[in-house]
Amino acid sequence: MIRKALLLLGVLFVSPLALQGQTTMLFLDSQPGDYVGAGLQQTFTTVDGNFIANHNAANGVSIAFNTPGFSHFWYVDVAAAGGALLSPGVYEGTVRFPFQGPAQPGLSVAGDGRGCNTLTGRFEVFEVTFGPTGNVVSLAAGFEQHCEANTPALFGFVLFNSGAPVPPGLKLTLAGCTHCHAGDTFTLQAHATNPGTKSISVEFKLGFRLPDGTGSSLFGSLEHLTVTLPAGLDSTFPILNVPWPAGVPAGVWHVEGTLLEVSLGKTFSRDVRVFDVAP
């Protein structure tokens, strides 16, 4: 059944690929309750205002954006641990820049008069290049930020003169049971976005984890397929609408969706939803 749903998803996503050019933009996807992003989804490009990139004192990159008249203004700072030169890779366990310790990466996304006092999060650098004088030539980075150890997150990415694809987004919604008994309707929806101006090819994966943490192919959900997200996509698609089966372990389950960059295998977007199964 999930194979049919995924095939439908693939048909809906089909669109020809376009060549990637240089892009400068800031995309913010704030969950309800996130203070900095105010629960909004916002996109800013060079049409909206001015971007400035600096090689910061921690050997990382700082991006500043403002609209004319400063009706909107945002700052993104990223730095590797220990003052190492920022390079492509995943940076876990980040704390607020510039107050990170020697073994901690630094991150800060603030703007429109709002920022975190303390934060936890992660970021991934897809592309970064520096010029001969240390000037920032290009940057492509995605981030996840939680203020004051709160659950709601600010997700997003920043691109500066980057040839990397604009990262798409994925959000899962449990529209059926969340405390599931055998026979209850389990309904899963995916909200996919591609805020870029070009189509992008991605690998879509869906999987379940049992209460003991092991993976499950209960609905054939460990299958995956390659799809193309058209430019400007912002749509919700049904993934599963099935009766919950009997005889499976009770407890807390996780369902995880992932969008991967096809050629490099890098994670563009990941979302997890938690539900429980009754004995």
C-alpha positions as YAML, in Angstrom:
chain: A
units: angstrom
residues:
- id: 1
  name: MET
  ca: [0.00, 0.00, 0.00]
- id: 2
  name: ILE
  ca: [2.80, 2.42, 0.78]
- id: 3
  name: ARG
  ca: [4.40, 1.58, -2.57]
- id: 4
  name: LYS
  ca: [1.28, 2.91, -4.32]
- id: 5
  name: ALA
  ca: [1.34, 6.05, -2.19]
- id: 6
  name: LEU
  ca: [5.01, 6.66, -2.92]
- id: 7
  name: LEU
  ca: [4.47, 6.09, -6.63]
- id: 8
  name: LEU
  ca: [1.68, 8.67, -6.50]
- id: 9
  name: LEU
  ca: [4.06, 11.03, -4.71]
- id: 10
  name: GLY
  ca: [6.64, 10.47, -7.43]
- id: 11
  name: VAL
  ca: [4.14, 11.25, -10.19]
- id: 12
  name: LEU
  ca: [3.09, 14.45, -8.45]
- id: 13
  name: PHE
  ca: [6.71, 15.56, -8.07]
- id: 14
  name: VAL
  ca: [7.88, 14.87, -11.63]
- id: 15
  name: SER
  ca: [9.34, 17.94, -13.33]
- id: 16
  name: PRO
  ca: [12.45, 18.45, -15.51]
- id: 17
  name: LEU
  ca: [15.68, 19.41, -13.74]
- id: 18
  name: ALA
  ca: [17.20, 22.81, -14.35]
- id: 19
  name: LEU
  ca: [20.85, 23.79, -14.19]
- id: 20
  name: GLN
  ca: [21.94, 25.24, -10.85]
- id: 21
  name: GLY
  ca: [23.25, 28.82, -10.83]
- id: 22
  name: GLN
  ca: [24.53, 31.02, -8.03]
- id: 23
  name: THR
  ca: [21.92, 31.84, -5.42]
- id: 24
  name: THR
  ca: [21.80, 34.19, -2.43]
- id: 25
  name: MET
  ca: [18.85, 33.79, -0.08]
- id: 26
  name: LEU
  ca: [17.71, 33.19, 3.51]
- id: 27
  name: PHE
  ca: [14.88, 30.75, 4.26]
- id: 28
  name: LEU
  ca: [13.33, 30.53, 7.75]
- id: 29
  name: ASP
  ca: [10.83, 27.84, 8.76]
- id: 30
  name: SER
  ca: [9.72, 28.43, 12.34]
- id: 31
  name: GLN
  ca: [7.65, 25.94, 14.32]
- id: 32
  name: PRO
  ca: [4.75, 27.25, 16.45]
- id: 33
  name: GLY
  ca: [6.18, 28.41, 19.78]
- id: 34
  name: ASP
  ca: [9.63, 29.27, 18.41]
- id: 35
  name: TYR
  ca: [10.43, 32.77, 19.68]
- id: 36
  name: VAL
  ca: [12.95, 33.91, 17.09]
- id: 37
  name: GLY
  ca: [11.02, 32.92, 13.97]
- id: 38
  name: ALA
  ca: [7.61, 33.69, 15.52]
- id: 39
  name: GLY
  ca: [6.08, 30.58, 13.95]
- id: 40
  name: LEU
  ca: [6.39, 31.99, 10.44]
- id: 41
  name: GLN
  ca: [7.85, 30.72, 7.17]
- id: 42
  name: GLN
  ca: [9.82, 33.48, 5.46]
- id: 43
  name: THR
  ca: [12.06, 33.73, 2.40]
- id: 44
  name: PHE
  ca: [14.39, 36.63, 1.63]
- id: 45
  name: THR
  ca: [16.42, 37.07, -1.55]
- id: 46
  name: THR
  ca: [18.49, 39.83, -3.14]
- id: 47
  name: VAL
  ca: [15.22, 41.18, -4.55]
- id: 48
  name: ASP
  ca: [14.13, 41.93, -0.98]
- id: 49
  name: GLY
  ca: [17.31, 43.52, 0.35]
- id: 50
  name: ASN
  ca: [21.04, 43.44, 0.90]
- id: 51
  name: PHE
  ca: [23.24, 40.50, 2.00]
- id: 52
  name: ILE
  ca: [26.72, 40.90, 3.49]
- id: 53
  name: ALA
  ca: [29.05, 37.98, 4.28]
- id: 54
  name: ASN
  ca: [32.04, 38.25, 6.63]
- id: 55
  name: HIS
  ca: [34.75, 35.86, 7.79]
- id: 56
  name: ASN
  ca: [34.10, 36.09, 11.54]
- id: 57
  name: ALA
  ca: [36.60, 36.04, 14.42]
- id: 58
  name: ALA
  ca: [35.97, 32.32, 15.09]
- id: 59
  name: ASN
  ca: [37.10, 31.38, 11.55]
- id: 60
  name: GLY
  ca: [33.49, 30.87, 10.53]
- id: 61
  name: VAL
  ca: [31.01, 32.90, 8.50]
- id: 62
  name: SER
  ca: [28.58, 35.63, 9.51]
- id: 63
  name: ILE
  ca: [25.77, 36.67, 7.17]
- id: 64
  name: ALA
  ca: [23.78, 39.88, 7.60]
- id: 65
  name: PHE
  ca: [20.59, 40.72, 5.70]
- id: 66
  name: ASN
  ca: [18.38, 43.77, 5.75]
- id: 67
  name: THR
  ca: [15.55, 45.16, 3.71]
- id: 68
  name: PRO
  ca: [15.57, 48.86, 2.75]
- id: 69
  name: GLY
  ca: [14.63, 50.83, 5.82]
- id: 70
  name: PHE
  ca: [15.36, 47.76, 8.00]
- id: 71
  name: SER
  ca: [11.74, 46.61, 8.13]
- id: 72
  name: HIS
  ca: [13.36, 43.15, 8.29]
- id: 73
  name: PHE
  ca: [16.91, 42.39, 9.43]
- id: 74
  name: TRP
  ca: [18.50, 39.00, 10.12]
- id: 75
  name: TYR
  ca: [21.89, 37.66, 11.17]
- id: 76
  name: VAL
  ca: [23.25, 34.13, 10.78]
- id: 77
  name: ASP
  ca: [26.55, 33.11, 12.40]
- id: 78
  name: VAL
  ca: [28.18, 29.68, 12.09]
- id: 79
  name: ALA
  ca: [31.57, 28.51, 13.35]
- id: 80
  name: ALA
  ca: [33.39, 25.21, 13.81]
- id: 81
  name: ALA
  ca: [34.71, 24.14, 17.22]
- id: 82
  name: GLY
  ca: [38.09, 25.33, 18.42]
- id: 83
  name: GLY
  ca: [38.46, 28.08, 15.86]
- id: 84
  name: ALA
  ca: [38.98, 25.60, 13.02]
- id: 85
  name: LEU
  ca: [38.35, 26.95, 9.54]
- id: 86
  name: LEU
  ca: [34.73, 26.32, 8.60]
- id: 87
  name: SER
  ca: [34.42, 23.50, 6.06]
- id: 88
  name: PRO
  ca: [31.65, 21.32, 4.60]
- id: 89
  name: GLY
  ca: [30.20, 18.86, 7.12]
- id: 90
  name: VAL
  ca: [27.67, 18.35, 9.91]
- id: 91
  name: TYR
  ca: [28.10, 20.27, 13.16]
- id: 92
  name: GLU
  ca: [26.18, 18.78, 16.08]
- id: 93
  name: GLY
  ca: [25.88, 20.03, 19.66]
- id: 94
  name: THR
  ca: [26.04, 23.71, 18.79]
- id: 95
  name: VAL
  ca: [25.62, 26.49, 21.33]
- id: 96
  name: ARG
  ca: [25.11, 30.21, 20.94]
- id: 97
  name: PHE
  ca: [27.74, 32.04, 18.91]
- id: 98
  name: PRO
  ca: [30.07, 33.68, 20.00]
- id: 99
  name: PHE
  ca: [29.90, 32.06, 23.46]
- id: 100
  name: GLN
  ca: [30.84, 28.51, 22.38]
- id: 101
  name: GLY
  ca: [33.55, 26.63, 24.27]
- id: 102
  name: PRO
  ca: [36.71, 25.23, 22.63]
- id: 103
  name: ALA
  ca: [35.00, 21.91, 21.83]
- id: 104
  name: GLN
  ca: [31.66, 23.38, 20.72]
- id: 105
  name: PRO
  ca: [30.52, 24.66, 17.33]
- id: 106
  name: GLY
  ca: [28.78, 28.04, 17.38]
- id: 107
  name: LEU
  ca: [25.44, 28.98, 15.85]
- id: 108
  name: SER
  ca: [23.19, 32.01, 16.07]
- id: 109
  name: VAL
  ca: [20.17, 32.96, 14.00]
- id: 110
  name: ALA
  ca: [18.58, 36.21, 15.17]
- id: 111
  name: GLY
  ca: [16.62, 39.00, 13.64]
- id: 112
  name: ASP
  ca: [13.74, 41.45, 13.65]
- id: 113
  name: GLY
  ca: [14.63, 42.25, 17.26]
- id: 114
  name: ARG
  ca: [14.50, 38.63, 18.51]
- id: 115
  name: GLY
  ca: [17.28, 36.27, 19.53]
- id: 116
  name: CYS
  ca: [18.10, 33.44, 21.93]
- id: 117
  name: ASN
  ca: [19.79, 33.95, 25.29]
- id: 118
  name: THR
  ca: [21.01, 30.36, 25.12]
- id: 119
  name: LEU
  ca: [20.47, 27.84, 22.37]
- id: 120
  name: THR
  ca: [21.03, 24.28, 21.29]
- id: 121
  name: GLY
  ca: [21.02, 23.00, 17.74]
- id: 122
  name: ARG
  ca: [22.95, 21.79, 14.77]
- id: 123
  name: PHE
  ca: [23.96, 22.98, 11.33]
- id: 124
  name: GLU
  ca: [25.32, 21.49, 8.13]
- id: 125
  name: VAL
  ca: [27.62, 23.26, 5.69]
- id: 126
  name: PHE
  ca: [27.07, 22.09, 2.12]
- id: 127
  name: GLU
  ca: [29.47, 24.57, 0.54]
- id: 128
  name: VAL
  ca: [31.90, 27.22, 1.79]
- id: 129
  name: THR
  ca: [34.78, 28.94, 0.01]
- id: 130
  name: PHE
  ca: [37.10, 31.73, 1.05]
- id: 131
  name: GLY
  ca: [39.13, 34.07, -1.12]
- id: 132
  name: PRO
  ca: [42.88, 34.74, -0.91]
- id: 133
  name: THR
  ca: [42.39, 37.46, 1.71]
- id: 134
  name: GLY
  ca: [40.00, 35.33, 3.79]
- id: 135
  name: ASN
  ca: [36.91, 36.98, 2.33]
- id: 136
  name: VAL
  ca: [33.80, 34.83, 2.05]
- id: 137
  name: VAL
  ca: [33.22, 33.82, -1.56]
- id: 138
  name: SER
  ca: [30.31, 31.41, -1.05]
- id: 139
  name: LEU
  ca: [28.30, 29.63, 1.63]
- id: 140
  name: ALA
  ca: [25.46, 27.11, 1.71]
- id: 141
  name: ALA
  ca: [24.33, 25.97, 5.15]
- id: 142
  name: GLY
  ca: [21.21, 24.56, 6.79]
- id: 143
  name: PHE
  ca: [20.43, 24.94, 10.49]
- id: 144
  name: GLU
  ca: [18.18, 23.86, 13.37]
- id: 145
  name: GLN
  ca: [18.00, 26.12, 16.42]
- id: 146
  name: HIS
  ca: [16.18, 25.74, 19.78]
- id: 147
  name: CYS
  ca: [16.04, 28.73, 22.13]
- id: 148
  name: GLU
  ca: [16.45, 28.24, 25.89]
- id: 149
  name: ALA
  ca: [16.30, 24.41, 25.49]
- id: 150
  name: ASN
  ca: [12.69, 24.63, 24.24]
- id: 151
  name: THR
  ca: [11.25, 22.02, 21.89]
- id: 152
  name: PRO
  ca: [9.97, 24.32, 19.08]
- id: 153
  name: ALA
  ca: [12.69, 24.84, 16.50]
- id: 154
  name: LEU
  ca: [13.73, 27.38, 13.93]
- id: 155
  name: PHE
  ca: [14.76, 25.50, 10.79]
- id: 156
  name: GLY
  ca: [16.20, 27.11, 7.70]
- id: 157
  name: PHE
  ca: [19.15, 27.66, 5.43]
- id: 158
  name: VAL
  ca: [21.27, 30.45, 4.10]
- id: 159
  name: LEU
  ca: [22.91, 30.62, 0.67]
- id: 160
  name: PHE
  ca: [25.46, 33.24, -0.37]
- id: 161
  name: ASN
  ca: [26.71, 33.22, -3.97]
- id: 162
  name: SER
  ca: [26.20, 29.46, -3.85]
- id: 163
  name: GLY
  ca: [25.87, 26.97, -6.67]
- id: 164
  name: ALA
  ca: [24.47, 24.35, -4.27]
- id: 165
  name: PRO
  ca: [20.82, 23.36, -4.71]
- id: 166
  name: VAL
  ca: [18.34, 25.26, -2.56]
- id: 167
  name: PRO
  ca: [17.47, 22.70, 0.17]
- id: 168
  name: PRO
  ca: [13.86, 21.50, 0.12]
- id: 169
  name: GLY
  ca: [11.80, 20.98, 3.27]
- id: 170
  name: LEU
  ca: [9.72, 18.11, 4.60]
- id: 171
  name: LYS
  ca: [7.19, 18.02, 7.42]
- id: 172
  name: LEU
  ca: [5.16, 15.00, 8.50]
- id: 173
  name: THR
  ca: [1.69, 15.16, 10.04]
- id: 174
  name: LEU
  ca: [-0.18, 12.38, 11.83]
- id: 175
  name: ALA
  ca: [-3.77, 13.05, 10.81]
- id: 176
  name: GLY
  ca: [-5.17, 9.77, 12.19]
- id: 177
  name: CYS
  ca: [-4.54, 7.97, 15.46]
- id: 178
  name: THR
  ca: [-1.69, 9.02, 17.74]
- id: 179
  name: HIS
  ca: [-2.65, 6.54, 20.48]
- id: 180
  name: CYS
  ca: [-3.24, 3.60, 18.20]
- id: 181
  name: HIS
  ca: [-5.21, 0.44, 18.83]
- id: 182
  name: ALA
  ca: [-5.47, -2.41, 16.35]
- id: 183
  name: GLY
  ca: [-7.83, -1.38, 13.59]
- id: 184
  name: ASP
  ca: [-7.56, 2.37, 14.21]
- id: 185
  name: THR
  ca: [-6.87, 4.45, 11.10]
- id: 186
  name: PHE
  ca: [-3.21, 5.51, 10.85]
- id: 187
  name: THR
  ca: [-2.93, 8.50, 8.52]
- id: 188
  name: LEU
  ca: [0.38, 10.11, 7.60]
- id: 189
  name: GLN
  ca: [0.76, 13.19, 5.41]
- id: 190
  name: ALA
  ca: [3.88, 14.86, 4.04]
- id: 191
  name: HIS
  ca: [4.20, 18.59, 3.44]
- id: 192
  name: ALA
  ca: [6.99, 19.20, 0.91]
- id: 193
  name: THR
  ca: [8.47, 22.57, -0.03]
- id: 194
  name: ASN
  ca: [11.03, 23.67, -2.57]
- id: 195
  name: PRO
  ca: [11.49, 27.42, -2.03]
- id: 196
  name: GLY
  ca: [14.12, 27.62, -4.75]
- id: 197
  name: THR
  ca: [13.66, 28.83, -8.31]
- id: 198
  name: LYS
  ca: [14.93, 25.55, -9.78]
- id: 199
  name: SER
  ca: [13.71, 21.95, -9.69]
- id: 200
  name: ILE
  ca: [15.73, 19.57, -7.55]
- id: 201
  name: SER
  ca: [16.07, 15.79, -7.57]
- id: 202
  name: VAL
  ca: [15.90, 14.15, -4.13]
- id: 203
  name: GLU
  ca: [15.65, 10.69, -2.61]
- id: 204
  name: PHE
  ca: [12.60, 10.26, -0.38]
- id: 205
  name: LYS
  ca: [12.78, 7.73, 2.46]
- id: 206
  name: LEU
  ca: [10.22, 6.76, 5.06]
- id: 207
  name: GLY
  ca: [10.80, 4.46, 8.01]
- id: 208
  name: PHE
  ca: [9.38, 3.37, 11.37]
- id: 209
  name: ARG
  ca: [11.18, 2.67, 14.63]
- id: 210
  name: LEU
  ca: [9.76, 0.33, 17.25]
- id: 211
  name: PRO
  ca: [9.82, 1.15, 20.97]
- id: 212
  name: ASP
  ca: [13.17, -0.65, 21.32]
- id: 213
  name: GLY
  ca: [14.68, 1.54, 18.58]
- id: 214
  name: THR
  ca: [14.89, -1.10, 15.84]
- id: 215
  name: GLY
  ca: [13.65, -0.30, 12.35]
- id: 216
  name: SER
  ca: [10.49, -1.82, 10.95]
- id: 217
  name: SER
  ca: [9.21, -2.47, 7.44]
- id: 218
  name: LEU
  ca: [5.67, -2.80, 8.76]
- id: 219
  name: PHE
  ca: [4.15, -1.12, 5.70]
- id: 220
  name: GLY
  ca: [7.10, -1.68, 3.40]
- id: 221
  name: SER
  ca: [8.16, 1.75, 4.65]
- id: 222
  name: LEU
  ca: [11.89, 1.19, 4.33]
- id: 223
  name: GLU
  ca: [11.44, 1.50, 0.58]
- id: 224
  name: HIS
  ca: [12.57, 4.69, -1.07]
- id: 225
  name: LEU
  ca: [12.42, 6.38, -4.43]
- id: 226
  name: THR
  ca: [13.94, 9.29, -6.30]
- id: 227
  name: VAL
  ca: [11.59, 12.17, -7.06]
- id: 228
  name: THR
  ca: [11.92, 15.66, -8.49]
- id: 229
  name: LEU
  ca: [10.52, 18.63, -6.59]
- id: 230
  name: PRO
  ca: [9.37, 21.41, -8.93]
- id: 231
  name: ALA
  ca: [10.49, 24.96, -8.22]
- id: 232
  name: GLY
  ca: [8.15, 26.76, -5.83]
- id: 233
  name: LEU
  ca: [6.51, 23.54, -4.59]
- id: 234
  name: ASP
  ca: [4.50, 24.00, -1.38]
- id: 235
  name: SER
  ca: [2.02, 21.13, -1.10]
- id: 236
  name: THR
  ca: [0.73, 18.40, 1.19]
- id: 237
  name: PHE
  ca: [0.49, 14.81, -0.04]
- id: 238
  name: PRO
  ca: [-1.03, 11.67, 1.52]
- id: 239
  name: ILE
  ca: [1.52, 8.97, 2.32]
- id: 240
  name: LEU
  ca: [-0.35, 6.39, 4.41]
- id: 241
  name: ASN
  ca: [-4.00, 5.84, 5.29]
- id: 242
  name: VAL
  ca: [-4.19, 2.29, 6.67]
- id: 243
  name: PRO
  ca: [-5.66, 0.33, 9.59]
- id: 244
  name: TRP
  ca: [-3.12, -0.10, 12.38]
- id: 245
  name: PRO
  ca: [-2.17, -3.81, 12.50]
- id: 246
  name: ALA
  ca: [-2.60, -6.11, 15.47]
- id: 247
  name: GLY
  ca: [0.22, -8.00, 17.14]
- id: 248
  name: VAL
  ca: [2.88, -5.28, 17.07]
- id: 249
  name: PRO
  ca: [4.84, -4.14, 20.16]
- id: 250
  name: ALA
  ca: [3.11, -1.61, 22.41]
- id: 251
  name: GLY
  ca: [4.86, 1.60, 23.45]
- id: 252
  name: VAL
  ca: [6.29, 4.73, 21.83]
- id: 253
  name: TRP
  ca: [6.94, 4.51, 18.08]
- id: 254
  name: HIS
  ca: [8.68, 6.95, 15.72]
- id: 255
  name: VAL
  ca: [7.99, 7.57, 12.05]
- id: 256
  name: GLU
  ca: [10.74, 9.38, 10.15]
- id: 257
  name: GLY
  ca: [10.79, 10.98, 6.73]
- id: 258
  name: THR
  ca: [13.99, 12.11, 5.01]
- id: 259
  name: LEU
  ca: [14.87, 13.97, 1.83]
- id: 260
  name: LEU
  ca: [18.40, 13.18, 0.64]
- id: 261
  name: GLU
  ca: [20.57, 14.78, -2.03]
- id: 262
  name: VAL
  ca: [20.74, 12.07, -4.68]
- id: 263
  name: SER
  ca: [24.36, 12.15, -5.83]
- id: 264
  name: LEU
  ca: [26.05, 12.94, -2.50]
- id: 265
  name: GLY
  ca: [23.68, 11.23, -0.08]
- id: 266
  name: LYS
  ca: [23.53, 14.34, 2.14]
- id: 267
  name: THR
  ca: [20.41, 14.95, 4.22]
- id: 268
  name: PHE
  ca: [18.47, 18.00, 3.06]
- id: 269
  name: SER
  ca: [15.50, 17.68, 5.38]
- id: 270
  name: ARG
  ca: [14.34, 15.28, 8.08]
- id: 271
  name: ASP
  ca: [11.23, 15.16, 10.23]
- id: 272
  name: VAL
  ca: [10.13, 12.74, 12.95]
- id: 273
  name: ARG
  ca: [6.71, 12.22, 14.50]
- id: 274
  name: VAL
  ca: [6.06, 10.25, 17.67]
- id: 275
  name: PHE
  ca: [2.98, 8.19, 18.50]
- id: 276
  name: ASP
  ca: [2.17, 5.36, 20.87]
- id: 277
  name: VAL
  ca: [0.62, 1.96, 20.42]
- id: 278
  name: ALA
  ca: [-1.76, 0.55, 22.99]
- id: 279
  name: PRO
  ca: [-1.19, -2.98, 24.42]
...
